[in-house]
Amino acid sequence: MPNEIIEGELPEDVFAELREAKETLEHHGLADRLTELMGAPITASIKMLPNIAEDALHTAVDKSLQAALKVALKTLGEETKAGKPKLISHKIMAGMSGAAGGAFGLSTVAIELPVSTVLILRSIADIARSQGEDLKDIQTQLACLEVFAIDGGTESDVDDDTEIGYFAVRAAMSKQVADASKYVLKHGIGDTAAPPLVKLLQLIGKRFGVVVSEKLTAQAIPVIGAVGGALINSYFIDHYQDLARAHFTVRRLEREYGKALVEESYRRIGTTDE
């Protein structure tokens, strides 16, 4: 049961925690991180990549999310070890997979990206568990996938007429998440190509693809090499680890204080002197 809050206000320390989560969810994009690394702005988008790279990107994103979905539905429930999330070990493994992308360029994206994506998903799940989530719950498993649709710092959504923001992204995916959950509960996890699951992955893929295009643009720079590719991939996983911490912090606070109060407090941040 949510805690009772006097006069509909979050405690000061909880409001500060929510403020920190919003800062990450709304303002910390991968492009900013890569700009710091490269020393020059990364202003990539899918449409700015060469046609061959664009085709490779779409294929790799689809393959990666399919692999992540299978892992989410089939194995995350077994990953229930206690303790703090193992952020460093996941980051090292992702960096190793990124070294190949930096050394051999865009030609390796179809191999490297699915590996990186699954590693990131496992790190996201580890963070979810540390925030009190039940990894055996289908809703939690899909919430881990939702993180790939969140990109702090983006200036536009996948649809020009869609409201920008963390809660808007969650709202936009709510029907697909609900439909996917119902399908899995009724039919099991044998067919990950079922329409409800495909629709969810397509929605996530639109936003995930934009972030991946920024990553690929940085890795395509000739002087990057294997060392730079590994470093870029460590930034890539660090980006999603930060988003996961913020996402599951918000979900924890929603369980403790109620969704309506947390969302209303979240929207007030930046518009009041609190």
C-alpha positions as CSV (number, residue, x, y, z in Angstrom):
1,M,0.0,0.0,0.0
2,P,1.3,3.5,-0.8
3,N,2.4,5.6,2.2
4,E,0.1,8.3,3.4
5,I,1.4,11.7,2.5
6,I,0.2,14.8,4.4
7,E,-1.6,17.3,2.1
8,G,-0.5,15.4,-1.0
9,E,3.2,16.3,-0.7
10,L,6.2,14.1,-1.0
11,P,8.8,14.2,1.8
12,E,11.6,16.6,1.1
13,D,14.2,13.9,0.7
14,V,12.0,11.9,-1.6
15,F,11.2,15.0,-3.7
16,A,15.0,15.5,-4.0
17,E,15.4,11.9,-5.2
18,L,12.7,12.4,-7.8
19,R,14.3,15.7,-8.9
20,E,17.6,13.8,-9.5
21,A,15.8,11.1,-11.5
22,K,14.1,13.7,-13.7
23,E,17.4,15.4,-14.4
24,T,18.7,12.1,-15.8
25,L,15.5,11.2,-17.7
26,E,15.0,14.5,-19.4
27,H,18.4,16.0,-19.9
28,H,21.3,13.5,-20.1
29,G,21.5,12.3,-23.7
30,L,24.1,10.0,-25.3
31,A,25.0,12.7,-27.8
32,D,26.1,15.0,-25.0
33,R,28.3,12.2,-23.6
34,L,29.9,11.5,-27.0
35,T,30.5,15.2,-27.6
36,E,32.5,15.3,-24.4
37,L,34.5,12.3,-25.6
38,M,35.0,13.4,-29.2
39,G,35.5,17.1,-28.5
40,A,33.0,17.9,-31.3
41,P,29.2,17.8,-31.5
42,I,27.6,14.5,-32.4
43,T,24.5,15.5,-34.3
44,A,23.6,12.2,-35.9
45,S,20.2,10.9,-36.9
46,I,19.1,7.8,-38.9
47,K,18.5,9.9,-42.0
48,M,22.0,11.4,-41.9
49,L,23.7,8.0,-42.3
50,P,24.5,6.6,-45.7
51,N,21.8,4.4,-47.2
52,I,23.8,1.2,-46.6
53,A,24.5,2.2,-43.0
54,E,20.8,3.1,-42.5
55,D,19.7,-0.3,-43.8
56,A,22.3,-2.0,-41.5
57,L,21.1,0.0,-38.6
58,H,17.4,-0.9,-39.0
59,T,18.4,-4.6,-39.3
60,A,20.7,-4.5,-36.3
61,V,18.2,-2.7,-34.1
62,D,15.5,-5.2,-35.0
63,K,17.7,-8.1,-34.4
64,S,19.0,-6.6,-31.1
65,L,15.6,-6.0,-29.7
66,Q,14.4,-9.4,-30.7
67,A,17.3,-10.9,-28.8
68,A,16.7,-8.7,-25.8
69,L,13.0,-9.6,-25.8
70,K,13.8,-13.3,-25.7
71,V,16.3,-12.8,-22.8
72,A,13.7,-10.6,-21.0
73,L,11.0,-13.1,-21.2
74,K,13.0,-16.3,-20.8
75,T,15.9,-15.7,-18.4
76,L,15.5,-12.5,-16.4
77,G,13.3,-14.3,-13.9
78,E,16.2,-16.5,-12.9
79,E,18.4,-13.5,-12.1
80,T,17.3,-12.7,-8.6
81,K,20.7,-12.5,-6.7
82,A,20.8,-10.0,-3.9
83,G,23.2,-7.2,-3.5
84,K,24.1,-4.1,-5.4
85,P,23.9,-4.1,-9.2
86,K,27.2,-5.2,-10.9
87,L,27.5,-2.1,-13.1
88,I,31.3,-2.2,-13.7
89,S,31.4,-5.8,-14.9
90,H,28.6,-5.2,-17.4
91,K,30.3,-2.1,-18.6
92,I,33.6,-3.9,-19.1
93,M,31.9,-6.7,-21.2
94,A,30.1,-4.1,-23.3
95,G,33.3,-2.2,-23.9
96,M,34.9,-5.4,-25.1
97,S,32.1,-6.0,-27.6
98,G,32.4,-2.4,-28.8
99,A,36.1,-2.8,-29.5
100,A,35.2,-4.9,-32.6
101,G,32.9,-2.2,-33.8
102,G,35.6,0.4,-33.5
103,A,38.2,-1.7,-35.2
104,F,36.1,-2.9,-38.1
105,G,33.5,-0.2,-38.5
106,L,29.9,-0.4,-39.5
107,S,30.3,-3.8,-41.1
108,T,30.2,-5.4,-37.6
109,V,27.1,-3.7,-36.3
110,A,24.8,-6.7,-37.0
111,I,27.1,-8.8,-34.8
112,E,28.2,-6.3,-32.1
113,L,24.9,-4.5,-31.4
114,P,22.8,-7.5,-30.4
115,V,25.6,-8.5,-28.0
116,S,25.8,-5.0,-26.5
117,T,22.1,-4.7,-26.2
118,V,21.7,-8.0,-24.3
119,L,24.5,-7.0,-22.0
120,I,22.8,-3.7,-21.4
121,L,19.5,-5.4,-20.7
122,R,21.0,-7.6,-18.1
123,S,22.5,-4.6,-16.4
124,I,19.1,-2.9,-16.6
125,A,17.5,-5.9,-15.0
126,D,20.2,-5.9,-12.2
127,I,19.3,-2.3,-11.5
128,A,15.6,-3.1,-11.5
129,R,16.1,-5.9,-9.0
130,S,18.2,-3.5,-6.7
131,Q,15.2,-1.1,-6.7
132,G,12.8,-3.8,-5.4
133,E,11.4,-5.1,-8.8
134,D,10.4,-8.7,-9.2
135,L,12.2,-10.0,-12.3
136,K,9.7,-12.9,-12.5
137,D,6.9,-10.5,-13.2
138,I,6.2,-10.0,-16.9
139,Q,5.4,-6.3,-16.3
140,T,8.9,-5.8,-14.8
141,Q,10.5,-7.7,-17.7
142,L,8.8,-5.4,-20.2
143,A,9.7,-2.4,-18.0
144,C,13.3,-3.3,-18.5
145,L,12.8,-3.2,-22.3
146,E,11.1,0.2,-21.9
147,V,14.4,1.7,-20.9
148,F,15.6,1.4,-24.5
149,A,12.8,3.8,-25.5
150,I,13.9,6.5,-23.0
151,D,16.6,8.9,-24.2
152,G,17.3,11.9,-22.0
153,G,18.3,14.9,-24.0
154,T,16.3,14.2,-27.2
155,E,14.8,17.3,-28.7
156,S,12.0,15.6,-30.5
157,D,9.9,12.5,-30.1
158,V,9.5,9.8,-32.7
159,D,6.3,11.5,-33.8
160,D,6.2,15.3,-34.3
161,D,2.8,15.6,-32.7
162,T,3.7,13.5,-29.6
163,E,4.3,15.2,-26.3
164,I,7.9,15.1,-25.2
165,G,8.9,13.7,-21.8
166,Y,9.4,10.6,-19.7
167,F,5.8,10.1,-18.7
168,A,4.7,10.8,-22.2
169,V,6.9,8.0,-23.5
170,R,5.5,5.6,-20.9
171,A,2.0,6.6,-21.7
172,A,2.6,6.1,-25.4
173,M,3.9,2.6,-24.8
174,S,1.3,1.6,-22.2
175,K,-1.2,0.0,-24.6
176,Q,1.6,-2.0,-26.3
177,V,3.0,-3.1,-23.0
178,A,-0.5,-4.1,-21.7
179,D,-1.2,-6.1,-24.9
180,A,2.2,-7.8,-24.8
181,S,1.7,-8.7,-21.2
182,K,-1.7,-10.2,-21.8
183,Y,-0.4,-12.2,-24.8
184,V,2.5,-13.7,-22.9
185,L,0.3,-14.6,-19.8
186,K,-2.2,-16.3,-22.1
187,H,0.0,-17.9,-24.7
188,G,3.4,-18.2,-23.0
189,I,6.8,-17.0,-24.4
190,G,7.2,-19.5,-27.3
191,D,6.4,-17.0,-30.1
192,T,8.2,-13.8,-29.7
193,A,7.2,-12.8,-33.3
194,A,3.5,-12.5,-32.2
195,P,1.9,-9.2,-33.3
196,P,1.5,-7.7,-29.8
197,L,5.2,-8.3,-29.1
198,V,6.3,-7.0,-32.6
199,K,4.3,-3.8,-32.1
200,L,6.0,-3.2,-28.8
201,L,9.4,-3.7,-30.3
202,Q,8.7,-1.5,-33.3
203,L,7.7,1.4,-30.9
204,I,10.8,0.9,-28.8
205,G,13.0,0.5,-31.9
206,K,12.1,3.9,-33.3
207,R,13.6,5.6,-30.3
208,F,16.4,3.1,-29.7
209,G,17.5,3.5,-33.3
210,V,18.1,7.2,-33.0
211,V,20.5,6.6,-30.1
212,V,22.2,3.8,-31.9
213,S,22.7,6.1,-34.9
214,E,24.6,8.5,-32.7
215,K,26.8,5.6,-31.4
216,L,27.5,4.4,-35.0
217,T,28.3,7.9,-36.2
218,A,31.0,8.2,-33.5
219,Q,32.4,4.7,-34.2
220,A,32.5,5.4,-38.0
221,I,35.1,8.1,-37.5
222,P,38.3,6.6,-39.0
223,V,40.6,7.5,-36.1
224,I,38.4,5.9,-33.4
225,G,39.8,2.4,-33.7
226,A,39.3,-0.5,-31.3
227,V,40.2,1.5,-28.2
228,G,37.7,4.3,-29.1
229,G,35.1,1.7,-30.0
230,A,35.4,0.2,-26.5
231,L,35.2,3.5,-24.9
232,I,32.1,4.5,-26.9
233,N,30.4,1.3,-25.9
234,S,31.2,1.9,-22.3
235,Y,29.5,5.3,-22.7
236,F,26.6,3.5,-24.4
237,I,25.9,1.2,-21.5
238,D,26.6,3.9,-18.9
239,H,23.9,6.0,-20.6
240,Y,21.3,3.2,-20.2
241,Q,22.4,2.3,-16.7
242,D,21.8,5.9,-15.7
243,L,18.4,5.9,-17.4
244,A,17.5,2.5,-15.7
245,R,18.4,3.8,-12.3
246,A,16.2,6.9,-12.8
247,H,13.3,4.8,-14.4
248,F,13.2,2.3,-11.6
249,T,13.6,4.9,-8.9
250,V,10.4,6.5,-10.3
251,R,8.7,3.2,-10.3
252,R,9.7,2.5,-6.7
253,L,8.4,5.8,-5.6
254,E,5.2,5.1,-7.4
255,R,4.8,1.9,-5.5
256,E,5.5,3.7,-2.2
257,Y,3.6,6.9,-2.6
258,G,1.2,6.3,-5.5
259,K,1.5,7.0,-9.2
260,A,-0.7,10.1,-9.3
261,L,1.3,11.9,-6.6
262,V,4.7,11.0,-8.1
263,E,3.7,12.1,-11.6
264,E,2.2,15.3,-10.3
265,S,5.3,16.0,-8.3
266,Y,7.6,15.1,-11.2
267,R,5.8,17.6,-13.5
268,R,6.2,20.4,-10.9
269,I,10.0,20.0,-10.8
270,G,11.5,23.0,-12.7
271,T,8.3,25.0,-12.5
272,T,8.4,25.7,-8.7
273,D,10.9,26.8,-6.2
274,E,10.7,23.5,-4.3
